[in-house]
Amino acid sequence: MSSWINRLRPGITLVSPKGNRFEAKWRGDDITIQKRVNRVSHPDQDGESSQDLGLNSPDYPFVLYFDGPDCDLKEKDFSRAFAERGVWEVTHPLYGYLRLQPVKIVIRAQPVESGNVIEVSSEWFEPAEDGAAPAPDTSAAVSAAVSALSETALADAEQISQKAAASAEASQSVARQFRKGLDFVKGALRSANDRITAIMETINDLTMQAYLDVAALSGAVIQLYESPGLFAGSISNRVSMFALLGNRMIADLLAAVGVPQNKPAIALTGELWLNAVACGVGMAITEKSPQTRGEALAALRLYRAFLERSAAVLDALAKASAIAPGRSSIREQYFPRVASAEAILTLNAAIARHMMSVAFDLKTEKRIVLDRPTSPLFLTIREYNCTAANADYYYDLLCRSNNLLGRELLLLQAGREVVIYA
């Protein structure tokens, strides 16, 4: 084993929070480690009791020596960097890497006695690691969960090819399920951009081919639901549209429970569409934030209700495939979300965590009932305490949040309930 001489470094290296690097000579200093002890005196009792409160942060006093023909320039740069906020990275000649907080420096410039050396006395301490973990990025967690679900959903969809290859009727059932899912999307869309239109045309063309390319179809379905701008409007509106599509697919799958044949093929195709809906919800809530607590909680309730219904219908299909007459092999049965079960649970938790975390920073909902006819503009100024600069914004907010139309834009009658977000 090498001795302390081999481990000793010739000087000290200091790196500022902004990355400025300094080399200095060092002779040696005393490191102070002190305990926090509360000494308690008691009446009518000799001596004192103690309360051990643990250690203070170690104090590191350094006497630094900047030498050479540029010693004055080095010292000036170091003094300027001392003003940087944050913890420094220090490579100690004896103790190695340390993270230290600077406190004080004293510069001793003595050009007569030591013209090529400037001495800088400095005081540092080692800050304790922050025990509070940084707040997690809930939006990034949702995005990561969506990616994981997309991959595992495609892995589950690989089984569709095996089921479709069993017979021509099974292949037709799979193609029919893909077309049904596409028809549900078309029926819900009011407009579509070029990307969405191209993906829908691809799905339609692939279902018409003699050979059913399930891998390409599955990828197109996931891409369709993850496409930005599939649905417009607020978060609650987007989630409600995804839930509407999911509920239509669930109703169609419930009808398939009583179908005597091809349940596994139908169930796997429906499962892919339902997983795609979950991915779409995850993408939607990361693209845009809710405006109020009520909107955030409403969107979360819609998503949770969709999850419960989708899990119930897939379980029903699994039971139906297990008891189907003439089914003798376990390989011919349907098992819900073989690869994506964990991913869907992770996404559900990430969405719930994200929506609950943002809800605390959003406006609360207050409902008032008017006791007399009131102008909505007057109500805006009174309830939102707005100024001339932002009156238009809050007036528009009040009108949109209460769905005011026609004469209601000018006057609200007595007894009308009005929602205020404050």
C-alpha positions in Angstrom: 0.0 0.0 0.0 1.3 3.5 -0.9 2.1 5.9 1.9 0.5 9.3 2.5 3.4 10.9 0.6 2.3 9.3 -2.6 -1.3 10.4 -2.1 -0.4 14.0 -1.3 -1.0 16.5 -4.1 1.4 19.4 -4.8 -1.2 22.1 -4.6 -4.9 22.9 -4.2 -7.4 23.2 -7.1 -10.5 25.3 -6.8 -13.4 25.4 -9.4 -16.0 28.1 -9.0 -19.7 27.6 -9.6 -19.4 29.0 -13.1 -16.4 26.7 -13.9 -13.5 29.0 -13.4 -10.5 27.0 -12.4 -7.7 28.1 -10.1 -4.4 26.5 -8.9 -2.7 27.7 -5.7 0.0 26.6 -3.3 -0.9 25.4 0.1 1.2 24.7 3.2 -1.3 23.4 5.7 -4.2 24.5 7.9 -6.3 23.3 10.8 -9.7 21.8 10.0 -12.3 22.4 12.7 -15.0 19.9 13.4 -17.3 20.9 16.2 -20.4 19.3 17.9 -23.6 21.1 18.7 -24.2 20.4 22.3 -27.0 22.1 24.3 -25.9 22.4 27.9 -28.9 22.5 30.3 -28.6 23.7 33.9 -31.3 22.6 36.4 -32.2 24.3 39.6 -31.1 22.6 42.9 -28.9 20.2 40.9 -25.2 20.0 40.6 -23.7 19.7 37.1 -25.4 20.1 33.8 -27.2 17.7 31.4 -26.5 17.7 27.7 -28.4 17.5 24.5 -26.3 16.2 21.6 -27.5 18.0 18.5 -25.0 16.5 16.1 -22.1 17.9 14.2 -21.6 21.4 12.7 -20.4 21.5 9.2 -16.6 21.1 9.1 -14.7 24.4 8.8 -11.9 24.6 6.3 -9.6 27.6 6.6 -7.2 27.8 3.6 -4.2 30.0 3.2 -3.7 30.1 -0.5 -0.5 31.3 -2.3 -0.7 32.6 -5.8 2.8 32.8 -7.2 4.7 33.5 -10.4 5.0 36.6 -12.6 1.1 36.7 -13.0 0.4 36.2 -9.3 -1.5 39.6 -9.1 -3.7 38.7 -12.1 -4.4 35.2 -10.7 -5.4 36.8 -7.3 -7.7 39.3 -9.0 -9.5 36.7 -11.1 -9.9 34.6 -7.9 -11.3 37.5 -6.0 -13.8 38.3 -8.8 -14.9 34.6 -8.9 -15.4 34.6 -5.1 -18.6 36.7 -5.8 -20.2 33.8 -7.7 -23.1 32.2 -5.9 -23.0 28.6 -5.1 -20.8 25.8 -3.9 -17.2 25.4 -5.1 -15.5 22.1 -6.1 -12.2 21.9 -4.3 -9.5 19.3 -4.7 -7.7 19.2 -1.4 -4.0 18.2 -1.3 -4.7 15.7 1.4 -8.4 14.9 1.5 -9.2 15.0 -2.2 -12.5 16.1 -3.7 -14.7 18.4 -1.5 -17.7 20.6 -2.1 -17.2 23.7 -0.1 -19.1 27.0 0.5 -16.8 30.0 0.6 -17.4 32.5 3.4 -14.6 35.0 3.6 -11.2 36.0 2.1 -8.4 38.3 3.3 -5.9 39.3 0.7 -2.3 40.1 1.9 -0.4 41.9 -0.8 3.2 42.5 0.3 5.2 43.5 -2.8 8.3 44.5 -0.8 8.7 41.3 1.2 7.3 38.8 -1.4 6.8 40.4 -4.7 6.0 37.3 -6.6 3.6 35.7 -4.1 0.2 36.9 -2.9 -1.2 35.3 0.1 -5.0 34.9 0.4 -6.5 33.7 3.7 -9.9 32.1 3.1 -12.7 30.5 5.2 -14.9 27.7 3.9 -17.3 25.2 5.3 -18.7 21.9 3.9 -22.5 22.3 3.5 -24.6 19.3 4.4 -26.3 17.6 1.5 -29.9 18.9 1.0 -32.1 16.2 2.5 -35.1 17.4 0.5 -35.2 15.7 -2.8 -35.9 17.9 -5.8 -39.5 18.0 -6.9 -40.0 15.4 -9.6 -40.9 16.5 -13.2 -44.4 15.0 -13.3 -44.9 15.9 -17.0 -41.7 14.2 -18.0 -42.8 11.1 -16.0 -46.0 11.0 -18.0 -44.1 11.3 -21.3 -41.8 8.5 -20.3 -44.8 6.3 -19.2 -46.5 7.0 -22.6 -43.4 5.8 -24.4 -43.2 2.7 -22.3 -46.9 1.9 -22.9 -46.4 2.5 -26.7 -43.6 -0.1 -26.8 -45.4 -2.7 -24.7 -48.7 -2.2 -26.5 -46.9 -3.0 -29.8 -45.4 -6.0 -28.2 -48.9 -7.3 -27.2 -50.1 -6.5 -30.7 -47.7 -9.0 -32.2 -50.0 -11.7 -31.0 -52.7 -10.4 -33.4 -50.8 -11.8 -36.4 -50.8 -15.3 -34.9 -54.6 -15.1 -34.2 -55.3 -13.6 -37.7 -53.3 -16.3 -39.4 -55.4 -19.1 -37.9 -58.2 -18.7 -40.5 -59.5 -16.3 -43.2 -62.4 -15.5 -40.9 -60.1 -14.5 -38.1 -58.1 -12.3 -40.4 -61.3 -10.6 -41.5 -62.4 -10.1 -37.9 -59.1 -8.4 -37.2 -59.4 -6.1 -40.3 -63.0 -5.3 -39.3 -61.9 -4.3 -35.8 -59.2 -2.0 -37.2 -61.7 -0.4 -39.5 -64.2 0.0 -36.7 -61.6 1.8 -34.6 -60.8 4.1 -37.5 -64.5 4.8 -38.1 -64.9 5.8 -34.4 -62.0 8.3 -34.8 -63.4 9.7 -38.0 -66.7 10.2 -36.4 -65.2 12.2 -33.5 -63.0 14.5 -35.6 -64.2 17.8 -36.7 -61.0 18.6 -38.6 -57.7 16.9 -39.2 -54.2 18.1 -40.2 -52.1 16.5 -42.9 -50.3 14.2 -40.5 -53.5 12.8 -39.1 -55.2 12.5 -42.5 -52.2 10.6 -43.8 -52.1 8.1 -40.9 -55.9 7.4 -41.3 -55.5 6.8 -45.0 -52.6 4.4 -44.2 -54.7 2.5 -41.7 -57.6 2.3 -44.2 -55.3 1.1 -47.1 -53.6 -1.5 -44.9 -57.0 -3.1 -43.8 -57.9 -3.5 -47.5 -54.8 -5.5 -48.4 -54.9 -9.2 -49.0 -52.1 -9.7 -46.6 -52.8 -8.0 -43.2 -49.7 -6.2 -42.1 -50.5 -6.1 -38.4 -47.2 -4.6 -37.3 -47.7 -1.6 -39.7 -51.3 -1.3 -38.6 -50.4 -1.3 -34.9 -47.7 1.3 -35.3 -50.1 3.5 -37.3 -52.8 3.3 -34.6 -50.3 4.4 -31.9 -49.0 7.2 -34.0 -52.6 8.4 -34.7 -53.5 8.8 -31.1 -50.1 10.3 -30.2 -50.4 12.9 -33.0 -50.4 16.5 -31.7 -53.7 18.3 -32.4 -55.8 15.2 -32.7 -58.4 17.0 -30.5 -58.5 20.7 -29.8 -59.7 22.7 -26.8 -59.1 22.5 -23.1 -57.6 19.6 -21.3 -61.0 18.4 -20.0 -62.4 18.7 -23.6 -59.5 16.6 -25.0 -59.8 14.0 -22.3 -63.5 13.8 -22.7 -63.1 13.2 -26.5 -60.6 10.4 -25.9 -62.9 8.9 -23.3 -65.8 9.1 -25.7 -63.8 7.2 -28.3 -62.7 4.7 -25.7 -66.3 4.1 -24.5 -67.5 3.5 -28.1 -64.8 0.9 -28.5 -65.7 -0.7 -25.2 -69.4 -0.9 -26.2 -68.3 -2.6 -29.4 -66.1 -5.1 -27.5 -68.9 -5.8 -25.1 -71.0 -6.9 -28.1 -68.2 -9.2 -29.1 -68.3 -11.1 -25.8 -71.3 -13.1 -27.1 -69.6 -13.8 -30.5 -68.8 -17.6 -30.5 -65.6 -17.4 -32.5 -62.4 -15.2 -32.9 -62.7 -13.7 -29.5 -58.9 -13.6 -28.9 -58.3 -11.8 -32.3 -61.1 -9.3 -31.6 -59.9 -8.8 -28.0 -56.3 -8.2 -28.9 -57.2 -5.7 -31.6 -59.6 -3.9 -29.2 -56.9 -3.9 -26.5 -54.5 -2.1 -28.9 -57.0 0.7 -29.6 -57.7 1.1 -25.8 -54.0 1.3 -25.1 -53.7 3.9 -27.8 -56.4 5.9 -26.1 -54.5 5.9 -22.9 -51.4 7.0 -24.7 -53.4 9.8 -26.3 -54.6 11.1 -22.9 -51.0 11.1 -21.7 -49.8 13.1 -24.6 -52.8 15.5 -24.3 -52.1 16.5 -20.7 -48.4 17.1 -21.4 -49.2 19.4 -24.3 -51.4 21.8 -22.4 -52.0 22.5 -18.8 -55.5 22.8 -17.2 -56.6 26.3 -16.3 -58.6 25.5 -13.1 -58.7 22.9 -10.4 -62.1 21.8 -11.5 -60.9 21.2 -15.0 -57.9 19.1 -13.8 -60.0 17.0 -11.4 -62.8 16.5 -14.0 -60.2 15.3 -16.6 -58.7 12.9 -14.1 -62.2 11.5 -13.2 -63.0 11.0 -16.9 -59.7 9.1 -17.4 -60.2 6.9 -14.4 -63.7 6.0 -15.4 -62.4 5.0 -18.8 -59.7 2.9 -17.3 -62.2 1.0 -15.1 -64.5 0.3 -18.0 -61.6 -0.8 -20.3 -60.2 -3.2 -17.7 -63.7 -4.6 -17.1 -64.4 -5.3 -20.8 -61.0 -6.9 -21.4 -61.5 -9.2 -18.3 -64.9 -10.1 -19.7 -63.4 -11.1 -23.0 -60.7 -13.1 -21.3 -63.4 -15.1 -19.4 -65.4 -15.6 -22.5 -62.5 -16.9 -24.4 -61.6 -19.3 -21.6 -65.1 -21.0 -21.6 -65.7 -20.9 -25.3 -66.8 -24.4 -26.6 -64.2 -26.4 -28.4 -61.2 -24.5 -27.0 -58.8 -27.0 -25.6 -55.4 -25.2 -25.6 -54.4 -22.4 -23.3 -52.5 -20.9 -26.2 -55.8 -20.2 -27.9 -57.2 -18.1 -25.0 -56.9 -14.4 -24.6 -55.0 -12.9 -21.6 -55.4 -9.1 -21.2 -52.3 -6.9 -21.5 -49.6 -9.6 -21.2 -46.7 -7.1 -21.8 -48.4 -3.8 -21.2 -50.0 -4.5 -17.8 -47.3 -2.8 -15.8 -46.9 0.0 -18.3 -50.6 0.9 -18.1 -50.4 1.0 -14.3 -47.3 3.2 -14.4 -49.0 5.6 -16.8 -52.1 5.7 -14.7 -50.1 6.6 -11.6 -48.0 9.2 -13.5 -51.2 10.9 -14.9 -52.8 11.0 -11.4 -49.6 12.4 -9.8 -49.3 15.0 -12.5 -52.9 16.2 -12.4 -53.0 16.3 -8.6 -49.7 18.2 -8.5 -50.7 20.9 -10.9 -54.2 21.2 -9.4 -52.7 22.8 -6.2 -51.3 25.7 -8.2 -54.5 26.3 -10.1 -57.4 28.6 -9.5 -60.3 27.4 -7.3 -63.9 27.5 -8.4 -66.5 29.7 -6.7 -70.2 29.7 -7.5 -72.4 32.6 -6.7 -76.2 33.1 -7.3 -77.1 36.6 -8.4 -79.7 38.3 -6.3 -80.4 41.0 -8.9 -79.9 41.6 -12.6 -76.1 42.2 -13.1 -73.9 43.2 -16.0 -71.3 40.4 -16.6 -68.7 43.2 -17.1 -69.5 44.7 -13.7 -69.4 41.2 -12.2 -65.9 40.6 -13.8 -64.5 43.8 -12.4 -65.9 43.1 -8.9 -65.1 39.4 -8.6 -61.7 39.4 -10.4 -60.6 42.8 -9.1 -59.2 43.5 -12.5 -57.8 46.7 -14.0 -58.3 48.3 -17.4 -55.2 46.4 -18.6 -56.6 42.9 -18.0 -60.4 43.5 -17.9 -60.8 42.1 -21.4 -59.0 38.8 -20.4 -61.1 38.2 -17.3 -64.3 39.2 -19.1 -63.6 36.6 -21.8 -62.8 34.1 -19.0 -66.1 34.7 -17.3 -68.1 34.5 -20.5 -66.3 31.2 -21.6 -66.5 29.5 -18.3 -70.3 30.3 -18.0 -71.1 29.7 -21.7 -72.7 33.2 -22.0 -74.5 33.8 -25.3 -76.6 36.5 -26.8 -78.2 38.9 -24.4 -76.4 37.2 -21.5 -73.3 39.0 -22.7 -74.9 42.2 -21.6 -77.1 41.4 -18.7 -77.5 38.3 -16.4 -80.9 37.8 -14.7 -81.4 37.4 -11.0 -81.1 33.8 -9.9 -78.5 32.9 -12.4 -75.6 30.8 -11.0 -72.2 32.1 -12.1 -68.8 30.3 -11.9 -65.8 32.4 -10.8 -62.2 31.2 -10.8 -60.1 33.0 -8.2 
